[in-house]
Structure formats: C-alpha cells, structure tokens
Amino acid sequence: MEINKEKTMRKDTRSDLLVLINTLDNLDDLREVRSMIKDKIESLGRMTKYNLVKGDKVRVSGTNKIEKGKIVKINRTRAVVEIDDKQWNVPFSMIVKLVNQDEEISI
C-alpha cells in the first residue's frame, strides 16, 4: 500500500514539474533547469557506482531499447556490462541494479 502511495506522489510531482517547465519562456531559465537536471543525473550515476559489484544483474537503458545484463568490471566512470555475450562500457547513469529479473533497487 505504501509503495503505491509513493509511486502516485512521484507521478504527481513529475506532472507538476512538466507543467512548470512548460510555463518557462526564458531561455536562460530553461538552460538553468537543463543544467540542474544534468547535474542530478550525474550525481545519481555516481551513487549507482558505489552500489554495484562484479556479477550484479542490471538493466541498461539505451537510447533505443532497454537491455538486461551482468556487471563484469567497474571502472572509474563506467562499468563493463555483459549483454548477450558481448561486453559494453556503460555510464553509471544508464544502469539500474536489479534485485531479481524484474525488480529494481532504488538508490
């Protein structure tokens, strides 16, 4: 019950943010919002790095699709992820750790 309430609150907050962003009509304000979002993505990516270990199952969100894979190695700014027997260098901001095949861990 509590999880559904949290998801609803997140959805409402996201909707409110989108409305507020759409009301901006100044390029400087939009650039500031973009910069803040970029900084937050990088911050969450760094937090993800410290919660990953070799062998963890992860979800990788690319531009075209979402793949599931396994951590092979953790580097300074990226992780090596094995997906379908191929290894990819993936930024931490594109990785979500999975508890099992379907459940994500929120950081």
C-alpha positions in Angstrom: 0.0 0.0 0.0 2.8 2.4 1.0 4.7 1.7 -2.3 1.6 2.6 -4.4 1.2 5.9 -2.5 4.9 6.8 -3.1 4.5 6.0 -6.9 1.4 8.1 -7.1 3.2 11.0 -5.3 6.1 10.7 -7.7 3.8 10.7 -10.7 2.0 13.8 -9.4 5.3 15.6 -8.7 6.6 14.7 -12.2 3.4 16.1 -13.7 3.7 19.3 -11.7 7.3 19.6 -12.8 6.4 19.2 -16.5 3.7 21.8 -16.2 6.1 24.3 -14.5 8.8 23.7 -17.2 6.3 24.3 -19.9 5.4 27.7 -18.4 9.1 28.9 -18.7 9.5 31.3 -21.5 13.1 32.4 -20.9 16.0 30.6 -22.5 18.3 31.3 -19.5 15.8 29.7 -17.1 15.5 26.7 -19.4 19.3 26.4 -19.6 19.5 26.5 -15.8 16.9 23.8 -15.4 18.7 21.7 -18.0 22.0 22.2 -16.1 20.4 21.1 -12.8 18.9 18.0 -14.4 22.3 17.1 -15.9 24.0 17.5 -12.5 21.3 15.4 -10.8 21.7 12.6 -13.4 25.5 12.6 -12.9 25.0 12.6 -9.1 22.6 9.6 -9.2 25.1 7.8 -11.6 27.9 8.3 -9.0 25.7 6.9 -6.3 24.9 3.9 -8.5 28.6 3.2 -8.9 29.1 2.6 -5.2 26.2 0.1 -5.0 27.4 -2.2 -7.8 29.7 -5.2 -7.6 31.0 -7.6 -10.1 28.3 -10.1 -11.0 25.3 -7.9 -10.3 22.3 -8.2 -12.6 21.5 -4.8 -14.1 19.2 -3.0 -16.5 20.8 -0.8 -19.1 18.7 2.0 -20.6 20.0 2.9 -24.0 18.6 5.4 -26.5 16.7 2.8 -28.5 16.0 0.0 -26.0 16.4 -1.5 -22.6 18.7 -4.5 -22.1 19.4 -6.7 -19.1 23.0 -7.7 -18.4 25.6 -8.5 -15.8 28.4 -6.4 -14.4 31.8 -7.7 -15.5 34.0 -4.8 -14.2 33.7 -1.5 -12.5 35.9 1.3 -13.9 36.2 4.9 -12.7 33.4 6.4 -14.8 31.8 3.4 -16.5 31.0 -0.2 -15.9 31.7 -3.1 -18.3 28.4 -4.9 -18.7 27.9 -8.2 -20.5 24.7 -8.3 -22.6 24.0 -11.2 -24.9 27.6 -12.5 -24.7 29.0 -9.0 -25.7 30.7 -6.5 -23.4 29.8 -2.9 -23.3 31.3 0.1 -21.5 28.2 1.8 -20.0 28.0 5.1 -18.0 26.6 4.5 -14.5 23.8 6.9 -15.2 22.4 4.4 -17.7 22.5 1.5 -15.2 19.8 0.3 -12.7 20.7 -2.6 -10.4 18.1 -5.4 -10.3 17.2 -7.4 -7.2 16.0 -10.3 -9.3 15.0 -10.5 -13.0 12.3 -7.8 -12.7 12.7 -5.8 -9.5 14.8 -2.6 -9.4 16.7 -1.2 -6.5 16.1 2.4 -5.8 19.1 4.3 -4.7 
